[in-house]
Amino acid sequence: MTETAPLRARAEIDLAALRANVRSLRAHAPDAAFMAVVKADAYGHGMVPCARAAVEAGATWVGTATPEEALALRAAGIGGRVMCWLWTPGGPWREGVDADLDMSVSGMWALREVVAAAREAGRTARIQLKADTGLGRNGCMPADWPELVSQARQAEAEGLVRVTGIWSHFACADEPGHPSIAAQLVLFREMIAAAEERGIRPEVRHIANSPGTLTLPETHFDLVRPGIAMYGISPVPQVGTPEDFGLRPVMTLSASLALVKHAPGGHGVSYGHQYVTPGETTLGLVPVGYGDGIPRHASGTGPVLVGGKLRKVAGRVAMDQFVVDLGGDEPAVGSEAVLFGPGDRGEPTAEDWAQAAGTIAYEIVTRIGSRVPRVHVNERPGE
């Protein structure tokens, strides 16, 4: 990485950590293929560099939510198997066929559109049938499954599609022991069997997300789909830390102090004066805010490491900045303020911010906005 002038803020993405996480996750499911989920710009980490790193570490599939994300991977030269699952009517089915994507189908409307695209393209479309086994979100309901499977098999017989997979998604895999997990597995097996009875021979059957990959070996089937765990964040923090699962957080978010100043006691800080200095002190200005994805809900609670000490957001998080009470310390303007990272240096983690904001760590990393540059380090294997 070429050294540059200090940035207002930066999200450093350690691709060596990501590759190590992929290898660790593969060891949890050694008999299953591995799909690296890079939707939402790789959970805020940068889709293309993360996809490349995951493939280098042994991922044989790459997964996205939208077809536009999948097509962008192809445009960037990502080969192999790429799957996408969040389609709407009129979507780029023809482009997906031409790009050899594996495209998810959850209902008859989608099957009709992909079949039309395959006819237009003059080539076979690869599709995967998604079953709603209890999440109640995307996916085909059990009552509608026989029709979808039969029509997909007919299209397959005509050479218009190839059903490469049957899949589903858990509702509560991050709550170990939740009764819905076993219920969904039973229904998933039943819906697979029903499809196979009608002549469908899927290449892969899959339901395991990050928590399934780490804690539910009976869910691995032919392929696992880790998302958040690949980026070194525990999907079940109540069960184990990233380190407990052999994972390392990939993103470190930091900013350069924009101002350090003395303030008397009784001085209001930020909008609404929700924080008032308890005595004479120093204040540090951190030049990131909710416009950069820093959660406003963490006002007064968000942890930050400045000058080797943990501080908290003083007052409200504003659009572009927030303040920390330095308690009389006077770090130089431009000093690093670390919002979260792996925790090696005593800095907070994304999970700490999630607790402060009353959310999940997935949201903390994914919401970091485009004003914060992603600086990818260790881009070549072996670095």
C-alpha positions as CSV (number, residue, x, y, z in Angstrom):
1,M,0.0,0.0,0.0
2,T,1.4,3.4,-0.9
3,E,1.5,5.8,2.0
4,T,-0.7,8.9,1.6
5,A,-1.4,12.0,3.5
6,P,-3.5,11.5,6.7
7,L,-7.2,11.1,5.9
8,R,-10.1,12.7,7.7
9,A,-11.3,9.1,8.2
10,R,-10.5,5.7,6.9
11,A,-11.8,2.2,7.1
12,E,-8.8,-0.1,6.8
13,I,-9.7,-3.5,5.4
14,D,-7.2,-6.3,6.3
15,L,-7.6,-8.8,3.4
16,A,-5.1,-11.1,5.1
17,A,-7.5,-11.4,8.0
18,L,-10.4,-12.0,5.6
19,R,-8.5,-14.8,3.9
20,A,-7.7,-16.4,7.3
21,N,-11.3,-16.1,8.3
22,V,-12.4,-18.0,5.1
23,R,-9.9,-20.7,5.8
24,S,-11.1,-21.0,9.4
25,L,-14.8,-21.1,8.3
26,R,-14.0,-23.8,5.7
27,A,-12.5,-25.9,8.5
28,H,-15.9,-25.7,10.3
29,A,-17.6,-27.2,7.3
30,P,-14.9,-29.3,5.6
31,D,-17.3,-31.3,3.5
32,A,-19.3,-28.5,2.1
33,A,-18.6,-26.0,-0.7
34,F,-18.1,-22.4,0.4
35,M,-20.0,-19.4,-0.8
36,A,-18.5,-16.1,0.2
37,V,-21.4,-13.6,0.7
38,V,-20.3,-10.1,-0.5
39,K,-23.7,-8.4,-0.7
40,A,-24.0,-4.7,0.4
41,D,-20.5,-3.9,-0.7
42,A,-19.2,-6.9,1.2
43,Y,-21.0,-5.7,4.4
44,G,-19.3,-2.3,3.9
45,H,-15.8,-3.7,3.3
46,G,-15.5,-3.3,-0.4
47,M,-17.1,-6.0,-2.6
48,V,-14.6,-6.6,-5.4
49,P,-11.4,-6.8,-3.3
50,C,-13.2,-9.0,-0.7
51,A,-14.5,-11.3,-3.3
52,R,-11.1,-11.7,-4.8
53,A,-9.5,-12.4,-1.4
54,A,-12.2,-15.0,-0.5
55,V,-11.7,-16.8,-3.8
56,E,-7.9,-16.8,-3.2
57,A,-8.6,-18.4,0.2
58,G,-10.7,-21.2,-1.3
59,A,-14.3,-19.9,-1.8
60,T,-15.8,-21.7,-4.7
61,W,-18.9,-19.6,-4.9
62,V,-19.6,-15.9,-4.4
63,G,-23.0,-14.7,-3.4
64,T,-24.8,-11.3,-3.7
65,A,-28.3,-10.1,-2.9
66,T,-29.0,-8.1,-6.1
67,P,-28.3,-9.0,-9.7
68,E,-26.6,-5.6,-10.2
69,E,-24.1,-6.6,-7.5
70,A,-23.5,-9.9,-9.3
71,L,-23.1,-8.3,-12.7
72,A,-20.6,-5.8,-11.2
73,L,-18.5,-8.8,-10.0
74,R,-18.5,-10.2,-13.5
75,A,-17.5,-6.8,-14.9
76,A,-14.6,-6.8,-12.4
77,G,-13.4,-10.1,-13.7
78,I,-14.7,-12.4,-10.9
79,G,-15.2,-15.8,-12.6
80,G,-16.5,-19.0,-11.2
81,R,-19.9,-19.4,-9.7
82,V,-21.7,-16.2,-8.7
83,M,-25.2,-16.4,-7.2
84,C,-27.8,-13.6,-6.6
85,W,-31.2,-13.9,-5.0
86,L,-33.1,-10.6,-4.7
87,W,-35.0,-10.1,-7.9
88,T,-37.9,-7.9,-8.8
89,P,-40.1,-8.0,-11.9
90,G,-38.3,-6.6,-15.0
91,G,-34.9,-7.3,-13.6
92,P,-31.8,-8.0,-15.7
93,W,-32.5,-11.6,-16.3
94,R,-31.1,-11.6,-19.8
95,E,-27.9,-10.1,-18.6
96,G,-27.8,-12.7,-15.8
97,V,-28.2,-15.5,-18.3
98,D,-25.4,-14.1,-20.5
99,A,-23.2,-13.6,-17.5
100,D,-23.7,-17.3,-16.3
101,L,-25.1,-16.2,-13.0
102,D,-26.9,-18.7,-10.7
103,M,-30.2,-16.8,-10.2
104,S,-32.7,-17.5,-7.4
105,V,-36.3,-18.2,-8.2
106,S,-39.0,-17.9,-5.5
107,G,-42.2,-17.8,-7.4
108,M,-43.8,-18.4,-10.8
109,W,-43.4,-14.8,-11.9
110,A,-39.7,-15.1,-11.6
111,L,-39.6,-18.5,-13.4
112,R,-41.6,-17.0,-16.3
113,E,-39.2,-14.1,-16.6
114,V,-36.0,-16.2,-16.5
115,V,-37.4,-18.7,-19.0
116,A,-38.2,-15.8,-21.4
117,A,-34.7,-14.5,-20.9
118,A,-33.2,-17.9,-21.7
119,R,-35.3,-18.2,-24.9
120,E,-34.2,-14.7,-25.9
121,A,-30.5,-15.5,-25.2
122,G,-30.7,-18.9,-26.8
123,R,-28.9,-20.5,-23.9
124,T,-29.7,-22.4,-20.7
125,A,-30.2,-20.3,-17.6
126,R,-28.9,-21.5,-14.2
127,I,-31.5,-21.2,-11.5
128,Q,-31.8,-22.1,-7.8
129,L,-35.2,-22.6,-6.2
130,K,-35.7,-21.0,-2.9
131,A,-38.0,-22.5,-0.3
132,D,-39.6,-20.6,2.5
133,T,-39.2,-23.0,5.3
134,G,-40.3,-20.6,8.0
135,L,-38.5,-17.2,7.7
136,G,-41.6,-15.7,6.0
137,R,-39.5,-13.5,3.8
138,N,-38.4,-14.4,0.3
139,G,-38.9,-18.0,-0.9
140,C,-41.7,-20.2,-2.2
141,M,-44.3,-21.3,0.3
142,P,-44.8,-25.1,0.8
143,A,-48.3,-24.9,-0.7
144,D,-46.9,-23.4,-3.9
145,W,-43.8,-25.5,-4.1
146,P,-45.3,-28.4,-6.2
147,E,-46.3,-26.0,-9.0
148,L,-43.0,-24.1,-9.0
149,V,-41.0,-27.4,-9.0
150,S,-43.1,-29.0,-11.7
151,Q,-42.8,-25.9,-14.0
152,A,-39.1,-25.6,-13.4
153,R,-38.7,-29.3,-14.2
154,Q,-40.7,-28.8,-17.4
155,A,-38.4,-25.8,-18.4
156,E,-35.4,-27.9,-17.6
157,A,-36.7,-30.7,-19.9
158,E,-37.0,-28.1,-22.6
159,G,-33.4,-27.1,-22.1
160,L,-34.3,-23.5,-21.0
161,V,-33.1,-23.8,-17.4
162,R,-30.8,-26.0,-15.2
163,V,-31.9,-26.2,-11.6
164,T,-28.5,-26.0,-9.9
165,G,-29.7,-25.7,-6.3
166,I,-32.4,-25.8,-3.7
167,W,-32.0,-23.5,-0.8
168,S,-33.5,-21.7,2.1
169,H,-32.6,-19.3,5.0
170,F,-32.9,-19.5,8.8
171,A,-34.9,-17.2,10.9
172,C,-33.3,-17.8,14.2
173,A,-30.0,-19.6,13.7
174,D,-28.3,-16.9,15.8
175,E,-30.4,-18.1,18.8
176,P,-29.0,-21.5,19.6
177,G,-31.7,-24.0,20.6
178,H,-34.6,-22.0,19.1
179,P,-37.3,-24.4,18.1
180,S,-37.7,-22.9,14.7
181,I,-34.2,-24.2,13.7
182,A,-35.2,-27.9,13.9
183,A,-38.6,-27.1,12.3
184,Q,-37.1,-25.4,9.4
185,L,-34.6,-28.2,8.8
186,V,-37.4,-30.8,8.8
187,L,-39.4,-28.8,6.2
188,F,-36.3,-28.1,4.1
189,R,-35.6,-31.8,3.8
190,E,-39.2,-32.4,2.9
191,M,-39.2,-29.8,0.2
192,I,-35.9,-31.1,-1.2
193,A,-37.4,-34.6,-1.3
194,A,-40.6,-33.3,-3.0
195,A,-38.5,-31.6,-5.7
196,E,-36.3,-34.7,-6.2
197,E,-39.4,-36.9,-6.5
198,R,-40.4,-34.7,-9.5
199,G,-37.0,-35.2,-11.2
200,I,-35.0,-32.2,-9.9
201,R,-31.4,-33.1,-9.3
202,P,-29.8,-30.1,-7.6
203,E,-26.1,-29.6,-7.6
204,V,-26.2,-28.0,-4.2
205,R,-28.6,-27.8,-1.3
206,H,-27.9,-25.1,1.2
207,I,-29.4,-23.3,4.2
208,A,-26.4,-22.6,6.5
209,N,-25.6,-18.9,7.1
210,S,-22.8,-17.7,9.4
211,P,-24.3,-19.0,12.7
212,G,-25.3,-22.3,10.9
213,T,-21.8,-22.7,9.6
214,L,-20.2,-22.2,13.1
215,T,-22.7,-23.9,15.4
216,L,-25.0,-26.2,13.5
217,P,-23.0,-28.8,11.5
218,E,-26.3,-30.7,10.7
219,T,-27.2,-27.7,8.5
220,H,-24.2,-27.8,6.2
221,F,-25.6,-30.0,3.4
222,D,-23.7,-29.4,0.2
223,L,-22.7,-25.7,0.7
224,V,-22.4,-23.1,3.4
225,R,-23.0,-19.3,3.0
226,P,-21.0,-17.3,5.6
227,G,-21.6,-13.6,5.5
228,I,-20.8,-11.6,8.6
229,A,-18.4,-14.2,10.0
230,M,-16.2,-13.9,7.0
231,Y,-15.5,-10.3,8.0
232,G,-14.5,-11.5,11.5
233,I,-17.6,-10.6,13.4
234,S,-19.3,-13.2,15.6
235,P,-22.9,-13.9,14.5
236,V,-23.6,-15.3,17.9
237,P,-21.8,-13.0,20.4
238,Q,-23.8,-14.5,23.3
239,V,-22.0,-17.8,22.4
240,G,-18.5,-16.8,21.5
241,T,-16.3,-13.9,20.4
242,P,-14.6,-13.8,17.0
243,E,-11.4,-15.2,18.6
244,D,-13.4,-18.1,20.1
245,F,-14.4,-19.1,16.6
246,G,-10.9,-18.5,15.1
247,L,-11.9,-15.3,13.4
248,R,-10.4,-11.8,13.3
249,P,-12.3,-8.5,12.6
250,V,-11.3,-7.2,9.1
251,M,-12.3,-3.5,9.4
252,T,-10.7,-0.8,11.5
253,L,-12.5,2.5,11.5
254,S,-10.5,5.5,12.5
255,A,-10.5,9.3,12.1
256,S,-8.0,12.2,12.7
257,L,-8.8,14.6,15.5
258,A,-9.9,17.9,13.9
259,L,-9.6,20.0,17.0
260,V,-8.5,19.8,20.6
261,K,-9.5,22.7,22.9
262,H,-10.0,23.6,26.5
263,A,-13.5,24.1,27.9
264,P,-14.7,25.2,31.3
265,G,-17.0,23.3,33.5
266,G,-20.6,23.7,32.7
267,H,-20.0,24.0,29.0
268,G,-22.7,22.4,26.7
269,V,-21.5,20.0,24.0
270,S,-23.2,19.4,20.7
271,Y,-26.9,19.7,19.8
272,G,-29.4,19.9,22.7
273,H,-26.6,20.1,25.3
274,Q,-27.3,16.6,26.4
275,Y,-23.8,16.6,27.7
276,V,-22.4,19.4,29.9
277,T,-18.8,19.3,31.0
278,P,-18.6,18.4,34.7
279,G,-15.5,20.5,35.2
280,E,-12.7,22.1,33.3
281,T,-11.6,19.7,30.6
282,T,-10.4,19.3,27.1
283,L,-12.6,18.4,24.2
284,G,-11.6,16.5,21.0
285,L,-13.5,16.8,17.7
286,V,-13.8,13.6,15.7
287,P,-14.8,14.5,12.1
288,V,-17.2,11.7,11.4
289,G,-21.0,11.6,12.0
290,Y,-24.2,10.0,11.1
291,G,-23.6,11.1,7.5
292,D,-20.7,8.7,7.5
293,G,-22.8,5.9,9.1
294,I,-21.9,6.6,12.8
295,P,-25.1,5.7,14.6
296,R,-26.8,8.7,16.2
297,H,-28.3,6.1,18.6
298,A,-24.8,5.9,20.1
299,S,-24.9,9.5,21.3
300,G,-23.4,9.6,24.7
301,T,-22.4,5.9,24.7
302,G,-20.3,5.2,21.6
303,P,-16.7,4.2,22.6
304,V,-13.6,5.7,21.0
305,L,-9.9,5.1,21.7
306,V,-7.9,8.3,21.7
307,G,-4.4,8.7,23.1
308,G,-4.4,5.2,24.4
309,K,-7.5,5.7,26.5
310,L,-11.1,4.7,26.0
311,R,-13.5,7.7,25.7
312,K,-17.2,8.0,25.0
313,V,-19.1,10.2,22.6
314,A,-19.9,13.4,24.5
315,G,-23.4,14.5,23.6
316,R,-25.1,13.9,20.3
317,V,-23.6,12.5,17.2
318,A,-24.1,15.1,14.5
319,M,-24.1,14.6,10.7
320,D,-20.4,15.2,10.2
321,Q,-18.8,15.1,13.6
322,F,-19.0,14.3,17.3
323,V,-17.0,15.2,20.4
324,V,-15.2,13.2,23.0
325,D,-14.3,14.6,26.5
326,L,-10.5,14.1,26.8
327,G,-10.6,14.8,30.5
328,G,-7.7,17.3,30.4
329,D,-5.5,15.2,28.1
330,E,-4.1,17.1,25.1
331,P,-3.4,14.8,22.2
332,A,-2.1,16.6,19.1
333,V,-4.6,17.7,16.4
334,G,-4.5,15.0,13.8
335,S,-4.0,12.2,16.4
336,E,-5.8,9.0,15.6
337,A,-9.2,8.3,17.1
338,V,-10.1,4.6,16.6
339,L,-13.8,3.9,16.7
340,F,-13.5,0.2,16.3
341,G,-11.2,-2.6,15.1
342,P,-10.0,-6.1,16.2
343,G,-9.4,-4.9,19.7
344,D,-5.7,-5.7,19.8
345,R,-4.7,-2.2,20.9
346,G,-7.5,-1.8,23.4
347,E,-9.7,-0.2,20.8
348,P,-13.5,-0.9,20.8
349,T,-14.9,-3.5,18.5
350,A,-17.9,-3.3,16.1
351,E,-19.8,-5.4,18.7
352,D,-19.1,-2.7,21.3
353,W,-20.6,-0.1,19.0
354,A,-23.6,-2.4,18.4
355,Q,-24.2,-2.7,22.1
356,A,-23.9,1.1,22.5
357,A,-26.4,1.7,19.7
358,G,-28.8,-1.1,20.5
359,T,-28.3,-2.9,17.3
360,I,-26.1,-5.7,15.8
361,A,-22.6,-5.5,14.5
362,Y,-23.7,-6.3,11.0
363,E,-25.4,-2.9,10.8
364,I,-22.4,-1.1,12.3
365,V,-19.9,-2.1,9.6
366,T,-22.4,-2.2,6.7
367,R,-23.7,1.4,7.3
368,I,-20.3,3.1,7.1
369,G,-20.8,5.4,4.2
370,S,-19.0,6.2,0.9
371,R,-17.4,9.4,2.4
372,V,-15.1,7.1,4.3
373,P,-12.5,5.6,2.0
374,R,-11.8,1.9,2.2
375,V,-8.1,1.3,2.4
376,H,-7.4,-2.3,1.5
377,V,-4.2,-3.7,3.0
378,N,-2.4,-7.1,2.5
379,E,-4.0,-7.4,-1.0
380,R,-1.6,-10.1,-2.1
381,P,-1.7,-13.5,-0.5
382,G,1.3,-14.0,1.7
383,E,1.4,-10.4,2.9
